């Protein structure tokens, strides 16, 4: 998708809207006392379950965990390892985000590996807080030439 070309919330499917709504609700559970940047993620398992999570900051900044990775870890702990999609939304202490918040590089890597395990390129939905600028991509487009389990085979 060309940068600056966005979908609107009304253009999304019912499940895409539900994922974004769930991600927005999850952002309210963020622990972000340092950045004041609250991120929520909603992960859709291959059997249709939605698993939500939020970012958790730490005073040792490197120990901070993003919402996307929190969702994958939470899903794994619940026994889920195959996913179809993830939605991400953020807000700041000053209000909403004007532009969609895309996953960071570390999250893209974990989403890529989850896609490899799932045997399909996971749909990635990210939006600004008002949900009037929505991007739908897939992890292969967000992380071209990704490093996954097959990269380790001889």
N, C-alpha and C positions, 0 to 999 in steps of 0.2 A: 504494500500500500504506500502510495506517495505521501511523504511527510506533509502534514497540514491538511490531509484529506481525512475527514472523520465521519463516523456514523453517529446517529443520535440514538438515545435510549429506545425511542419508539420503533426504530428500525431493527432492533434485536429480536431474537426468538424468545419465547417464554423462559426457557432454561437459562439463556444468556442474561436476561433481566434478573432472574432469581439469583444467579451467581453474583452479579454486581450488587444487588441489594444485600446479599449475605456478606459480601466483602465490606460494604459500607458499614453495616452493623458491627462487624468484627473490628473495624478500626477503632470503635469506641472502647474496646478492651485493651488497647495498646498501653504499654508501659514505656513512655518516651519522655522522661524528665529532662533530658539533656538537649535533644534536637527539637523537641516539641513538634515532631513530625509523626503523625499517627497513620499507620498503614494496616489495612485489612486485606486478607486473601480468602478466597473461597475455592476450594479444590473439588472437582467433580470426579468421583471414582468411576471406573468402568461399569459398575452395576448401578449407578445413579445416585449414590449417597453424596451429600455435600458436607465437606469437612472444612471448618473455618479456623482461622488463627490470626494473630496480630503480631506486630513487631515487639520485641522485648529488648530494651537497651540495658547497658551495664556501664558502670563507671570505668571499667577497663574496656574501652570502646571496641577493641577487637573481639570481645566476647558477646557483642550484640548479635541478636538473631533477627533477621528480616521475617516479615509475615509469610512470604512464600515458602521459605525454608521451614518455618515453624509449622506450616500446614502439612508439608511433606513428612516431617518428623512425627507430627501428631497422627497422621494417617498410617504411617508405618507402625507406630505403637498400637494402633487399633487393628492391625493386620491387613491393611490395604496397600497394594503396591502397583496397581494398574489404574491409570487416570486418563480422562478424556480432555479435561479443560481446567483452567484456573482463571479467576478474575481477581484483579488487584485495583484497589482504590486508596487514596490517601487524602489527608487534610492536615493543615497546620494549626497551631494555636491561634494564628491570626485569621483563620478562616479556611475557605476551600482552596483547592489547587485550581489554577487556570488551565493548565495543560495536563494531559494524562500522565500518570506516573508509571513508567516502565520498570520491569524488574532489573535489579543490578546484575553485574557480571557473575557473581557467586551464585545468585538465584537462578540465572539462566543456565549455568552449568548443572545445578541440581535438577532443574526442570528437564534439561536435555537427557540426563541419565534416566530420570523417571519415564520419559518418552521412550527411550530405548528398551526399558523393561516392559513397558506397555505395548511395544511393537507398533506404535503409531505416533505421529508428530502431534504433541499436545497443543490444543487451541489455547492461546493466551489472549485474554481480554483485559484491557486496561483503560481507565477513564479518569477524567477530572472529577472533582467532587460533585459538580452540578449534573454530571452525566449528559452533558450536551456535546461533549467531545469524547467519543469512544473509538478505540482502535482494537481491531481483531486481527491477530496474526497467528502464527504458529511458531513453535520453538525452533524449528529448523531455519526459519527466516530470521529469528532474533539471535541465533547463535550458529551462523554458517560454519562449516568445517568443525563441528563440535567434537569434543573428545569424550568418547563413551566406552562402554565395556568392550566393544569390538576393537577398539584401538589397542587394547592390551593383549589381543590374541596374536599368536605367532604364525 
